[in-house]
């Protein structure tokens, strides 16, 4: 087969068929196999990576945006991914016949009384106008539910601890000089909660008092909530360790009065030699400053929680 004609200058995939024709592309060129058809009326390039996870959702959202109607916007899980809000891995997948994992359809919403879209690869949603709050994403330029609105939309999708984790991420305050500003304020969450009747409102009401502004990850949120569930006092989130005015470290969770802190060790800490070396130096610095450190792994938090809390109580008792 002859080599495909190069795309016109200035036409970068993904693009709509209408845009391609404006650039002078013929129907036969649009049918060539070097261009994929992620959605009706859209052309892109083939992707060899697995079609799941956050990257896939972002890519497909950008592809779908080339054919979006003016009244459509991304909501729910799709909007959460676009904002970088933390979600459980299973929420990014759909289930097909035979229980095989597949890419989750994009959540594409409209305000009532507009009719939700119907297309392969999307889940059309209709949202009451008083519950819909839409903004333009600052990096992608896509129309999306605001972070606070996304938090409220996910009340029917997520368990309580993950709904709290999304709220924590949305209102996370800057702690290091390089940190970005919070995506939303606590007042924004309150407005979303009070916007009117919706499905999942009881879960939202349960989650809202548990949201904190200083949690830096989903596991940190889960660990903090587990403390409270176990009957322990709620620890401080990302407690600052200072040398005068200089910030030396943020302790994931801490009881400052007892001098006991809890550090969640994500898997990247073990895979990255440079990170591991930094962790060792950090650990030594904290011990020199009088901290008792309890290191917590994914296995501790999600599989051996009772043993973890035995360790925590022993560490606290040793400081009494």
N, C-alpha and C positions, 0 to 999 in steps of 0.2 A: 504494500500500500504506500502511495506517495507520502512524503513527510508533510505534516500539517502546516498550513500557512501560519506564520507568527501572528500573534494577536496585535491589533492596531496599537500604536503608541498611545499611552495614556489610559488604556483599558486594562485594569488590574483585577484579576479574580479575587473574590466572587463579584459577579455582576448580573444584572437582570438581562433577559433577552431583549427587552425594549431598549436598554442602554447600548447593548451590543449592536443592534440594528442602527441606532443613531450614529455609531462609529463606522458603519458601513459593512458589518459582518453579514455574510450570507447565511441562509438557513442551513445549507450543506455544511458550512464551517462550524455552525453551532451544534451540529449533530456528530462531529468528530469525537472519537473515543478518548482523546486527550483531555476533554472537558467532561466533568461529572455533572450530574443533575440532582443536587441535594434536595431541591424543592421545585415544584412546577414553576416555570418561568425564570429559573435561576441557573447559572452555570458557574462552576468552580473547577478546582483541580483535584485530582485524586489524592487521598491521604492514606498513608500506609500504616499509621499507628492504630492501635486498638480503638474502637469507636465507643469509648466510655470515659467517664471521669470529667473533671472540670474543664480540661482543655477542649474536649469534644463539644461540651455544651457551649462554651464561648465561641468556638469556631462555627458551630451550626447556627447560633444566634446571629452572628454577623452575616452568614449566608442568607438566613431567612429575612434579615432586615432589608435585603435588596428588593423584596416584594411585599413588604409590610404595608398595610393600609394605614392611612393617617391616624385612624382612631385606635390602632392596636398598640400594645406595649407588652413588655415581658414582665412576668409576675412570678410569685411563688418560688419554687426551687431554681428556676432559670435566673430570675432576678437576684436571688441570694448568691448564686455562683458568680454572676457578673460583678456584684459588690464585694466578692471575696469573703463572704460570711461562711463560717464553718458548718459543715453538714456531715451527718453520718454517711459512710460510703454507700450503704444500701439505698439511700434516698436518691442517688445519682443514676440508678438503674431501674429499668422496667423488667417485668417478667413475661416471657412469651410462653406459648404452649410447650410443654415438656420441661418447664421451670428453668429454661436457659436464660442467662442474663443478657439483656439487650440495653442499648442506649435509651435513656429516658426521653420521651417526647418533650419538646420545648413547651413551656407554659406561656401561651400567648393570650392576653386578656383584652377585653374591651369594657367600657362603661355601658351599663344598661341605659337605654333600650337597644343599643347597637347589638347586632348579632355576632356571636363569637365565630371566629374562622374555623374552617374545616379543611384540613390538608394532611397528607401523609407526613408524619414526623412531628406534628404539633398536637397539643391538647388545648383546645379553645376554651376559654373561661370568660364568664360574664360576671362583672363585679358591680355592685350597687354604687352609684356615683358618690355617696357620702363616705364610702369605705375606700375608694380608689384615690391614691395620691401618687402622681407620676412626675418624674424628673428626667432630665437628660444626663446620662452617665458621662462623667467628665473625661474619661479616657476613650471610650468607644463611640460616644455620640449616640448611643442607642436609647430609645425610650424605655424606661424601667420604672417599676414601683419604687418609691423611696425606701431607704433602709428600714425606717420605722414601719412603713406599710407592709414590707416584706415580712418583718417579724410577726406582725399580726396575721398575715395570710398563712404563715406556716403553722399556726395553731392546730390545724387539722392534719398536718403532715408529720409532725415531730412529737416524740416523747417529751415529757416535761423537762428533763435535764438538758436535752438538746435545744429546746426552745429557750431556756435560760442562757445556754452557750451562745446562741445567735444574738440574744439581747445584749449579753456582755460584749460581744465583738462589735456590735453596732455603736455602743456608747463608750467604747474604750478610749480613755483619755491618753494624751501623749505623756510618756514617762521618760524617754530618752530624747535628746535634742533632735535626732533624726526621725522620730516617730511622726506619722501623719496625724492630722486633726481627726477627731472623732467623726464618724459618718453621721451620727445622730446624737441628740441629747436625750436625757431621761425624760424631759418634758415632751419630746417628740413621741416617745413610746407611750406616755400617758395619753396624749391626744389620739394616737392610733387605737389604744384600748378603749377610749371613751367615744370613738367616732360613731358608734351605733351597734345595733344587734348584728351578730355574725356567728357563724359556726365556730366552735372552739373557744368561745369567750371565757368559759370557766377555766380552761387551761391557761389562757392568757392572764387571767386574774391571779391564778396560782403562781405563775412564772414571774410576773412583774416585781413583787417584793423581793425576789431572789436575785435580781439583776444587780451587778456591781460594775463600776467603771474602771477597775484596775485588774481585770483578768486578761491575760495575754494569749490564752489558747483554750480550745475545747476541753482537753484533758484537765487543765487547771480548774476550769469550771466544774467538771464532774467530780474532781477530788474535793473541792471546797464543799459541794453539796453532800458528798459522802460523809464528811466530817459531821455536818449538822444532822444527817440521818442517823449517824451512830451515837448521837447524844453528846457530842463534844461541842465546845464553844466554837463559833465560826472564827477561823483564823483570818489574819490580815492578808490581803492580796498584794503581791509584788511590793513587799516592804522594802523601803530604800535603806541601803547601808551606805553611810556617808563618811568621808574624811574631810571634816570641815564643810565646805560648800560643794565638794566634789563627790559626785555619785559614783560609788565603786561597784555596786551590784544591786539587783532587784531580786529579792527572795520570793520564789513562787508563792508560797504560803508560809506564814510565820505567826508564832506567839512571841512578840517582842519581849514581854515581861518575863517570860521563862527562858528566853534565849534559845528557843527551839525553832528550827525552820524545816520546811519540806520542799524538796526539789524534785520535780517530775523530769525523769530522764527519757526523752523521746528516743526513738530508734536511731535518729540521725546522730545522736551523741555518740553512739557506738560505732557507726560506720565511717565517721569523719575523723581521721587521726588528729587533724589540727584542732577540731572542736574538743576532742577528748583531752588533748594537752591543755587547752584553756580551762576545761572543767577541773582538771587536777590542780592547776594553779589557783583557781577560784576557790576550790574546796579548802586548800591550805590557808588561804587568806581569811576565810570565814572562821575556821577553827582557831586561828591565831587571835581573832577578835572575840572569841568566847562563844561562838554559836555551836550548838549541837545540831547536826544535820541528819535528817532522815531522807534517804534517797528512794524515790518511788518509781517503779517501772510500769509499763503497760500491763504486764502480767499481774503485778501487785494490785493495780486499781480495778481491773476488769475480771480477774479470775480468782484472786486470793485476798479478797478484801478483809475477811476476818483476821487473817494473819497480819495483814498490814496494820489494822487498828490495834492489835496487840503490841506491835512494835511502837506505834505512836504513843500509846498509854505508858509504856515502859520508859520511853524517852522523856515524857512529861513528868513522870513520877521521879525520875532521877534528878530533876531540877527543882523539886519541891523543897 
